[in-house]
Amino acid sequence: MNRDSYADMLSAVQAFHDKHRFSETGGEEMTYRIALMAEELGEISACVTKGKSKQALAEEVADLLILLFGTSIAQDFDLKQAFWEKMEKLDQRESRIINGRIRVSEFRDVDM
């Protein structure tokens, strides 16, 4: 296994899904997966707002990444391809400072 390989990371998540029979036991149902992702975002937020260690933050972000890989498995789409397609779109966007912070978004002629 190559720990730098996207394919190997995806394969590890697939093996985890298979081991726990996610496709047969509701683990790939999207409403459930969204709830899990929201939970992980809350844990990431807690790491930041409560001043937890960088290691704790990294673990929570890794949990979210694993859920994202699993969502691509559950919904049968190529996450790597989606990533690069989105990056190409983002690279074409202008940035703005909104309320003192940078935003790179599809600005739709609305005042912010």
C-alpha positions in Angstrom: 0.0 0.0 0.0 1.2 3.5 -1.0 0.1 6.0 1.7 0.5 8.8 -0.8 -1.9 7.1 -3.3 -5.4 8.4 -3.8 -6.4 5.0 -5.1 -5.0 3.3 -2.0 -6.9 5.7 0.3 -10.1 5.1 -1.5 -9.5 1.3 -1.5 -8.9 1.5 2.3 -12.3 3.2 2.8 -14.0 0.7 0.5 -12.5 -2.1 2.6 -13.9 -0.5 5.7 -17.3 -0.2 4.1 -17.2 -3.8 3.0 -16.0 -5.0 6.4 -18.9 -3.4 8.2 -21.4 -4.0 5.4 -22.3 -0.3 5.1 -24.2 -0.8 1.8 -26.4 -3.4 3.5 -26.9 -1.8 6.9 -27.7 1.9 6.1 -24.2 3.2 6.3 -24.3 4.5 2.8 -27.7 6.2 3.1 -27.2 9.9 2.4 -29.3 11.5 5.1 -27.3 9.5 7.6 -24.0 10.4 6.0 -24.9 14.1 6.0 -25.7 13.9 9.8 -22.3 12.2 10.3 -20.5 14.9 8.3 -22.3 17.6 10.3 -21.2 15.9 13.5 -17.6 15.8 12.3 -17.8 19.6 11.4 -19.0 20.2 15.0 -16.0 18.2 16.3 -13.6 20.2 14.1 -15.2 23.4 15.3 -14.8 22.3 18.9 -11.1 21.6 18.3 -10.6 25.2 17.0 -12.8 27.0 19.5 -11.6 25.1 22.5 -7.9 25.4 21.6 -7.3 21.6 21.2 -4.1 20.3 19.8 -3.2 20.2 16.2 -3.2 16.4 16.4 -6.8 16.4 17.7 -7.8 18.7 14.8 -6.0 16.6 12.3 -7.8 13.5 13.5 -11.2 15.2 13.2 -10.4 16.5 9.7 -9.3 13.0 8.8 -12.7 11.7 10.0 -14.4 14.1 7.6 -12.1 13.1 4.7 -12.9 9.5 5.3 -16.7 10.3 5.2 -16.2 12.2 2.0 -14.4 9.3 0.4 -17.2 7.0 1.6 -19.8 9.3 0.2 -18.2 9.1 -3.2 -18.3 5.3 -2.8 -21.9 5.3 -1.7 -23.0 7.6 -4.5 -20.7 6.1 -7.1 -18.9 9.2 -8.3 -15.2 9.9 -8.9 -14.2 12.2 -6.1 -10.8 12.9 -7.6 -12.3 13.9 -10.9 -14.9 16.1 -9.1 -12.1 17.7 -7.1 -10.1 18.7 -10.2 -13.2 19.9 -12.1 -14.1 22.1 -9.1 -10.6 23.4 -8.8 -10.6 24.5 -12.4 -13.9 26.4 -11.8 -12.5 28.0 -8.6 -9.3 29.0 -10.4 -11.4 31.1 -12.8 -13.2 33.0 -10.0 -12.3 36.5 -8.7 -11.8 37.0 -5.0 -13.3 39.7 -2.8 -12.8 40.9 0.7 -16.1 40.6 2.6 -16.3 41.7 6.2 -12.5 41.7 6.4 -12.1 38.2 5.0 -11.4 36.8 1.6 -14.1 35.1 -0.4 -13.8 33.3 -3.7 -17.3 32.6 -4.8 -19.7 33.0 -7.6 -20.7 36.5 -6.8 -24.2 37.1 -8.3 -24.4 40.9 -8.2 -25.6 41.1 -4.6 -24.4 43.6 -2.2 -22.6 42.0 0.8 
